[in-house]
Amino acid sequence: MNLMLRRAMLCFATDRKANVAIIFALTMVPIIFLLGMTLDYTLALRKREQLNAAADAAAIAAVRPAMLTQTTKSVIEDTAAAVFAAKANLPGLAAAPTPTITVSDSGLTRTITVAYTAESVNNFPGVLGKQTWQVSGSATARASSAPNMNFYLLMDDSPSMGIGATATDISNLIKYTSSAYQSAAASQNCGFACHQTDIAHDGGSKDNLAIARQRNITLRIDLVTSAVNQLLNSWSNCPQSGISGGVMQCMAALNNTTYKAALYTFDLGLNELAALTTPTTAGAQVSNISLMPVAYQNCVVVKTNCKTDNGTDIAGALKSLNDKMPNPGLGSNTANDTPQEVVFLVTDGVEDKISATCPNASFASNSRCQQPLDTTMCKTIKDRGIKIAVLYTEYLQLIADPNTGIQKTDNWYMTWIDKYDQPTSSTGKIAQNLQACASPGFYKSVQNGQNISDALTDLFIKVASSTASLVQ
């Protein structure tokens, strides 16, 4: 029997008839196995891609701006789970997967991880020897919410802010303060619209501010007032409809956060127009921004300061404001956290004060110190974690229209200030010190004739948007 079997096998092995068919039949078994495995594996990969997309959507949904204000983790998890379930109920799965959702908050940053494991049903279970193919994946989304912030708007209202707003305004101011229009000799041919409460002392009947208003001459203080008004009261370019108020209210709505504002001016000291309150309430005081009044030439305040002109103590104002501001928090909505604190300083950057020391300049008469800002107090404020944003309204030489034949340069400026504006007003010591005062990235300069409103708005948006980010 064994001999016969061996002979039959030998005959089969040496027979050349139908060899291709036999070989094909023998190879069909592994081919079918491979095709079945490839098909089921491909379908499983497709399911994983779809489930990954569902996990992505769920994670991102949990860190969108509206959700960043939510502090209850179960609500955050339920939101992510609902988005995942809506997209993960796919045909070809053994069951709808239940995701594992992890929520982690650290200060203003929230991290969401959505992980899942699912079973893709095999079409050839007999080939693979199992009914399903397991797939898994995860997605992580991270977002830093815009912080709650308190903004302290500190506006220079010293006499130098009474300069004409444009070259034309300066020329007109010099023209209409000539002897033909201004009888006070000390105020004649002047590019500043000084507000003198006792102009009669100098032989005049109306001060240069009154002349500027009568002649519809726009001053730099007017542009600053308009800029603050746009920030707090009226802005037509808010991308979100239905928001009333200014840039601050618009950005609060866009960032889904809370902003408060305080409004101050400064000259010899700090003047409070509105303590920290809502932007709308602070905005009601914008109309009270006005030039510092002085008594008359070389007499700022009768009986107490009547030796020389002065009226700008930037460092003193910053010190007084520093005493009012609390220590900043992170600005999150977690319990016991407090808003971040931000100072907005708008100034031409030149101090002009009676002082015992004058570290950045030489004294004029009567201990009058005219110098670029001493940045010591800026450092003190920033060391507390308070941000400082600076808008520099550049201090420029007064040049009238040469065709008028009236005053081509200002002698006082050339003697005491011009050297700090070299090589240019944008790069000189005044600009350098103001930039050093500002927190990194929060400095902007604008020259006479340029749009102060847009500059202040751009600077505010930069500060308000500086911490918002999304990384998937």
QUIJORA-V338610 format. One record per backbone hydrogen bond with DSSP energy under -0.5 kcal/mol. NH is the residue of the N-H (numbers start at 1). CO is the residue of the C=O. E is the energy in kcal/mol with one decimal. If there is no record, write none. Layout:
nh=NH co=CO e=E
nh=NH co=CO e=E
This chain:
nh=5 co=1 e=-2.3
nh=6 co=2 e=-2.2
nh=7 co=3 e=-2.0
nh=8 co=4 e=-2.3
nh=9 co=5 e=-2.4
nh=10 co=6 e=-2.1
nh=11 co=7 e=-2.5
nh=12 co=8 e=-2.2
nh=13 co=9 e=-2.2
nh=14 co=10 e=-1.8
nh=15 co=11 e=-1.1
nh=19 co=16 e=-1.0
nh=22 co=18 e=-1.9
nh=23 co=19 e=-2.4
nh=24 co=20 e=-2.8
nh=25 co=21 e=-2.4
nh=26 co=22 e=-2.2
nh=27 co=23 e=-2.1
nh=28 co=24 e=-1.3
nh=29 co=25 e=-0.6
nh=31 co=27 e=-1.9
nh=32 co=28 e=-2.9
nh=33 co=29 e=-1.9
nh=34 co=30 e=-2.7
nh=35 co=31 e=-2.8
nh=36 co=32 e=-2.5
nh=37 co=33 e=-2.4
nh=38 co=34 e=-2.7
nh=39 co=35 e=-2.5
nh=40 co=36 e=-2.4
nh=41 co=37 e=-2.5
nh=42 co=38 e=-2.7
nh=43 co=39 e=-2.4
nh=44 co=40 e=-2.1
nh=45 co=41 e=-2.4
nh=46 co=42 e=-2.1
nh=47 co=43 e=-2.2
nh=48 co=44 e=-2.3
nh=49 co=45 e=-2.2
nh=50 co=46 e=-2.1
nh=51 co=47 e=-2.6
nh=52 co=48 e=-2.7
nh=53 co=49 e=-2.0
nh=54 co=50 e=-1.8
nh=55 co=51 e=-2.4
nh=56 co=52 e=-2.6
nh=57 co=53 e=-2.4
nh=58 co=54 e=-2.2
nh=59 co=55 e=-2.5
nh=60 co=56 e=-2.6
nh=61 co=57 e=-2.2
nh=62 co=58 e=-1.2
nh=63 co=60 e=-1.4
nh=64 co=61 e=-0.7
nh=67 co=64 e=-1.4
nh=68 co=64 e=-1.4
nh=69 co=65 e=-0.6
nh=70 co=67 e=-1.6
nh=73 co=71 e=-0.7
nh=75 co=72 e=-0.6
nh=76 co=72 e=-1.7
nh=77 co=73 e=-3.0
nh=78 co=74 e=-2.4
nh=79 co=75 e=-2.1
nh=80 co=76 e=-2.2
nh=81 co=77 e=-2.7
nh=82 co=78 e=-2.3
nh=83 co=79 e=-1.9
nh=84 co=80 e=-2.3
nh=85 co=81 e=-2.8
nh=86 co=82 e=-1.9
nh=87 co=83 e=-1.0
nh=87 co=84 e=-0.7
nh=88 co=84 e=-1.8
nh=89 co=85 e=-0.8
nh=90 co=88 e=-2.1
nh=93 co=90 e=-0.9
nh=94 co=119 e=-2.9
nh=99 co=97 e=-0.6
nh=100 co=115 e=-3.3
nh=101 co=99 e=-0.6
nh=102 co=113 e=-2.6
nh=104 co=111 e=-2.5
nh=106 co=109 e=-3.1
nh=109 co=106 e=-2.1
nh=110 co=143 e=-2.6
nh=111 co=104 e=-3.1
nh=112 co=141 e=-2.9
nh=113 co=102 e=-2.2
nh=114 co=139 e=-2.7
nh=115 co=100 e=-2.7
nh=115 co=113 e=-0.5
nh=116 co=137 e=-2.3
nh=118 co=135 e=-3.1
nh=120 co=118 e=-0.5
nh=120 co=133 e=-3.0
nh=121 co=92 e=-2.7
nh=121 co=119 e=-0.5
nh=122 co=131 e=-2.8
nh=128 co=124 e=-1.8
nh=129 co=125 e=-1.9
nh=130 co=125 e=-0.8
nh=133 co=120 e=-2.9
nh=135 co=118 e=-2.7
nh=137 co=116 e=-1.6
nh=139 co=114 e=-1.9
nh=141 co=112 e=-2.5
nh=142 co=471 e=-2.3
nh=143 co=110 e=-2.2
nh=144 co=469 e=-1.9
nh=145 co=108 e=-2.2
nh=145 co=143 e=-0.6
nh=148 co=331 e=-2.7
nh=149 co=258 e=-1.7
nh=150 co=340 e=-2.8
nh=151 co=149 e=-0.5
nh=151 co=260 e=-2.8
nh=152 co=342 e=-2.9
nh=153 co=151 e=-0.7
nh=153 co=262 e=-2.9
nh=154 co=152 e=-0.6
nh=154 co=344 e=-3.6
nh=155 co=153 e=-0.6
nh=155 co=264 e=-2.7
nh=156 co=346 e=-2.2
nh=157 co=155 e=-0.5
nh=157 co=266 e=-2.3
nh=161 co=158 e=-2.5
nh=162 co=159 e=-2.1
nh=163 co=160 e=-1.1
nh=164 co=191 e=-1.2
nh=165 co=218 e=-3.0
nh=170 co=166 e=-2.7
nh=171 co=167 e=-2.5
nh=172 co=168 e=-2.6
nh=173 co=169 e=-2.4
nh=174 co=170 e=-2.5
nh=175 co=171 e=-2.4
nh=176 co=172 e=-2.9
nh=177 co=173 e=-0.5
nh=177 co=174 e=-0.6
nh=178 co=175 e=-1.3
nh=181 co=178 e=-2.2
nh=182 co=178 e=-3.0
nh=183 co=181 e=-0.5
nh=185 co=183 e=-0.9
nh=185 co=202 e=-0.7
nh=187 co=184 e=-1.7
nh=188 co=185 e=-1.3
nh=189 co=177 e=-1.6
nh=190 co=187 e=-0.5
nh=193 co=162 e=-2.0
nh=194 co=192 e=-1.1
nh=195 co=292 e=-0.6
nh=196 co=194 e=-0.9
nh=197 co=195 e=-0.6
nh=197 co=294 e=-3.2
nh=198 co=295 e=-2.4
nh=199 co=196 e=-0.7
nh=201 co=198 e=-1.5
nh=202 co=199 e=-1.2
nh=203 co=200 e=-1.6
nh=204 co=199 e=-2.2
nh=209 co=194 e=-1.5
nh=211 co=207 e=-1.7
nh=212 co=208 e=-2.5
nh=213 co=209 e=-2.3
nh=214 co=210 e=-2.3
nh=215 co=211 e=-2.2
nh=216 co=213 e=-1.0
nh=217 co=212 e=-2.9
nh=218 co=216 e=-0.5
nh=220 co=163 e=-2.6
nh=221 co=161 e=-1.8
nh=222 co=219 e=-0.6
nh=223 co=219 e=-1.4
nh=224 co=220 e=-2.2
nh=225 co=221 e=-2.3
nh=226 co=222 e=-2.3
nh=227 co=223 e=-2.2
nh=228 co=224 e=-2.4
nh=229 co=225 e=-2.3
nh=230 co=226 e=-2.1
nh=231 co=227 e=-1.6
nh=232 co=228 e=-2.1
nh=233 co=229 e=-3.3
nh=234 co=229 e=-1.8
nh=235 co=245 e=-1.3
nh=238 co=235 e=-0.5
nh=241 co=239 e=-0.6
nh=243 co=240 e=-0.8
nh=244 co=242 e=-0.6
nh=246 co=232 e=-0.7
nh=247 co=230 e=-1.9
nh=248 co=231 e=-2.6
nh=250 co=246 e=-2.1
nh=251 co=247 e=-2.8
nh=252 co=248 e=-1.9
nh=253 co=249 e=-1.8
nh=254 co=250 e=-2.5
nh=255 co=251 e=-2.6
nh=256 co=252 e=-0.6
nh=257 co=252 e=-2.2
nh=260 co=149 e=-1.9
nh=261 co=277 e=-2.9
nh=262 co=151 e=-2.4
nh=263 co=274 e=-2.4
nh=264 co=153 e=-2.9
nh=265 co=271 e=-2.3
nh=266 co=155 e=-1.8
nh=267 co=269 e=-2.1
nh=271 co=265 e=-3.3
nh=272 co=270 e=-0.5
nh=273 co=263 e=-2.5
nh=273 co=271 e=-0.6
nh=274 co=263 e=-2.1
nh=277 co=261 e=-2.2
nh=279 co=259 e=-0.5
nh=282 co=278 e=-2.6
nh=283 co=279 e=-2.3
nh=284 co=280 e=-0.9
nh=284 co=281 e=-0.6
nh=285 co=282 e=-1.9
nh=286 co=283 e=-1.4
nh=288 co=285 e=-1.8
nh=289 co=286 e=-2.1
nh=292 co=157 e=-3.0
nh=294 co=195 e=-2.9
nh=295 co=299 e=-1.1
nh=295 co=300 e=-0.9
nh=296 co=299 e=-2.0
nh=299 co=296 e=-2.2
nh=300 co=305 e=-1.5
nh=300 co=308 e=-0.5
nh=301 co=305 e=-1.6
nh=304 co=301 e=-0.7
nh=304 co=302 e=-0.6
nh=305 co=301 e=-3.1
nh=311 co=352 e=-2.5
nh=312 co=352 e=-2.8
nh=313 co=267 e=-3.1
nh=314 co=312 e=-0.5
nh=317 co=313 e=-2.1
nh=318 co=314 e=-2.5
nh=319 co=315 e=-2.3
nh=320 co=316 e=-2.3
nh=321 co=317 e=-2.4
nh=322 co=318 e=-2.6
nh=323 co=319 e=-1.7
nh=324 co=320 e=-0.7
nh=324 co=321 e=-0.9
nh=325 co=321 e=-1.5
nh=329 co=339 e=-2.3
nh=331 co=338 e=-1.9
nh=337 co=334 e=-1.7
nh=340 co=148 e=-2.7
nh=342 co=150 e=-2.6
nh=343 co=387 e=-2.7
nh=344 co=152 e=-2.9
nh=345 co=343 e=-0.6
nh=345 co=389 e=-3.1
nh=346 co=154 e=-2.6
nh=346 co=344 e=-0.6
nh=347 co=345 e=-0.5
nh=347 co=391 e=-1.8
nh=351 co=349 e=-0.6
nh=351 co=371 e=-3.2
nh=352 co=312 e=-2.8
nh=353 co=369 e=-2.1
nh=355 co=353 e=-0.6
nh=355 co=367 e=-2.1
nh=361 co=358 e=-1.3
nh=364 co=368 e=-3.2
nh=367 co=364 e=-0.6
nh=368 co=365 e=-1.1
nh=369 co=353 e=-3.5
nh=369 co=367 e=-0.6
nh=370 co=362 e=-0.6
nh=370 co=368 e=-0.6
nh=371 co=351 e=-1.6
nh=371 co=369 e=-0.6
nh=373 co=349 e=-1.4
nh=375 co=373 e=-0.7
nh=377 co=374 e=-0.6
nh=379 co=375 e=-2.0
nh=380 co=376 e=-1.8
nh=381 co=377 e=-2.3
nh=382 co=378 e=-2.6
nh=383 co=379 e=-2.6
nh=384 co=380 e=-0.6
nh=384 co=381 e=-1.1
nh=385 co=382 e=-1.9
nh=386 co=381 e=-1.4
nh=387 co=341 e=-2.1
nh=389 co=343 e=-3.5
nh=390 co=442 e=-2.5
nh=391 co=345 e=-3.0
nh=392 co=390 e=-0.6
nh=392 co=444 e=-3.1
nh=393 co=347 e=-2.3
nh=393 co=391 e=-0.8
nh=394 co=392 e=-1.1
nh=394 co=446 e=-2.2
nh=396 co=394 e=-0.8
nh=399 co=397 e=-0.7
nh=400 co=407 e=-1.1
nh=404 co=401 e=-2.4
nh=405 co=401 e=-0.6
nh=405 co=402 e=-0.5
nh=411 co=409 e=-0.6
nh=414 co=410 e=-2.5
nh=415 co=411 e=-2.1
nh=416 co=412 e=-2.5
nh=417 co=413 e=-2.3
nh=418 co=413 e=-2.6
nh=420 co=417 e=-2.1
nh=421 co=418 e=-1.8
nh=422 co=419 e=-0.7
nh=427 co=424 e=-1.0
nh=428 co=424 e=-1.8
nh=430 co=420 e=-1.8
nh=432 co=428 e=-2.5
nh=433 co=429 e=-2.5
nh=434 co=430 e=-2.0
nh=435 co=431 e=-2.4
nh=436 co=432 e=-2.1
nh=437 co=433 e=-1.8
nh=438 co=434 e=-1.7
nh=439 co=388 e=-3.1
nh=442 co=439 e=-2.5
nh=444 co=390 e=-2.2
nh=446 co=392 e=-2.8
nh=449 co=165 e=-1.4
nh=450 co=447 e=-2.2
nh=452 co=450 e=-1.0
nh=455 co=451 e=-1.8
nh=456 co=452 e=-2.7
nh=457 co=453 e=-2.4
nh=458 co=454 e=-2.9
nh=459 co=455 e=-2.2
nh=460 co=456 e=-2.4
nh=461 co=457 e=-2.7
nh=462 co=458 e=-2.0
nh=463 co=459 e=-2.0
nh=464 co=460 e=-3.0
nh=465 co=461 e=-1.7
nh=466 co=463 e=-1.0
nh=468 co=465 e=-0.9
nh=469 co=144 e=-1.0
nh=471 co=142 e=-2.6
